[in-house]
């Protein structure tokens, strides 16, 4: 029988809404989180807002400032570099392993996810595009049987999504990014693990370069 999903609680919906506002750059680094404003905009109690902020603090998306409350956290250049190093290590290993284990059915699903990602980004629906990108990589990791690696990626996912949204603001990235994903799936279909890994490395290096350039531009 199909599993019946539990409806999300008010707190879970509020947490998801606030997290997405940060990862999609609607709330920018340094923006102050005013409890009353958040209560009114999300239609929830101050208790729920406080619980959400504490949760996001554990994800390092917000940071407490003495005598000032909480603000949206910045991501330092060192953190950006480290996140992309971890992503390169884990994602490229998963891509190579998936190349050897992916069935035609899995390849078909990856192509369909790629098409969805490309279409959503082309129509400037970054929020849904990011969600589909997460689904794309989750399928790769699980097909590769890299379950511990995926757990590690999940722990970083909020900051990864934030950086993805940042890079997608760059001219051409909404088309070049999905093109790389297509090329990765094509290499997987050909069972060419080395080629898939090389494309993955190039894809992440370009994303890292864009993220660093965008961060520097924001500082000026």
Secondary structure, 3 states (H helix, E strand, C coil): CCCCCCCCCHHHHHHHHHHHHHHCCCCCCCCEECHHHHHHHHCCCHHHHHHHHHHHHHCCCEEEECCCEEEECCCCHHHHHHHHHHHHHHHHHHHHHHHHHCCHHHHHHHHHHHHHHHHHHHCCCHHHHHHHHHHHHHHHHHHCCCHHHHHHHHHHHHHHHHHHHHHHCCCCHHHHHHHHHHHHHHHHHCCCHHHHHHHHHHHHHHHHHHHHHHHHHHHC
